[in-house]
Protein backbone atom coordinates (compact mmCIF):
# COMPACT_ATOMS: atom_id res chain seq x y z
CA UNK A 1 0.00 0.00 0.00
CA UNK A 2 1.10 3.55 -0.71
CA UNK A 3 1.26 6.03 2.19
CA UNK A 4 -0.94 9.13 1.86
CA UNK A 5 0.76 12.28 0.55
CA UNK A 6 2.34 14.55 3.15
CA UNK A 7 0.53 17.74 4.18
CA UNK A 8 3.76 19.76 4.16
CA UNK A 9 4.47 22.29 6.91
CA UNK A 10 7.73 24.03 6.08
CA UNK A 11 10.19 25.67 8.46
CA UNK A 12 13.28 27.65 7.49
CA UNK A 13 16.74 26.15 8.09
CA UNK A 14 19.71 28.52 7.87
CA UNK A 15 23.40 27.55 7.84
CA UNK A 16 25.73 29.37 10.24
CA UNK A 17 27.79 32.29 8.94
CA UNK A 18 31.15 31.00 7.72
CA UNK A 19 29.87 27.42 7.73
CA UNK A 20 30.70 25.06 4.90
CA UNK A 21 27.14 23.71 5.06
CA UNK A 22 25.11 24.39 1.93
CA UNK A 23 21.78 22.86 1.04
CA UNK A 24 20.55 21.21 -2.16
CA UNK A 25 16.90 21.31 -3.15
CA UNK A 26 15.54 17.74 -3.14
CA UNK A 27 12.89 18.58 -5.74
CA UNK A 28 14.77 20.49 -8.48
CA UNK A 29 18.40 19.82 -7.50
CA UNK A 30 19.41 23.50 -7.45
CA UNK A 31 22.37 24.51 -5.30
CA UNK A 32 24.02 26.05 -3.36
CA UNK A 33 21.49 27.41 -0.88
CA UNK A 34 22.57 28.99 2.43
CA UNK A 35 19.01 28.46 3.67
CA UNK A 36 16.40 25.85 2.79
CA UNK A 37 12.79 25.03 3.65
CA UNK A 38 12.31 21.71 5.49
CA UNK A 39 8.97 19.98 6.01
CA UNK A 40 8.33 19.33 9.72
CA UNK A 41 6.50 16.10 8.84
CA UNK A 42 8.52 14.30 6.15
CA UNK A 43 11.86 16.25 6.31
CA UNK A 44 11.74 17.16 2.60
CA UNK A 45 14.22 19.99 1.92
CA UNK A 46 13.30 22.43 -0.86
CA UNK A 47 14.25 25.83 -2.24
CA UNK A 48 11.67 28.58 -1.85
CA UNK A 49 10.08 28.22 -5.32
CA UNK A 50 9.68 24.45 -4.86
CA UNK A 51 8.24 24.91 -1.36
CA UNK A 52 5.39 26.91 -2.93
CA UNK A 53 4.79 24.13 -5.49
CA UNK A 54 4.93 21.22 -2.99
Secondary structure, DSSP 4 states (H G I P E B T S, - for coil): -PPPPP---EEEEEPPTT----B--TTT----BSEEEEETTT--EE-HHHHHH-
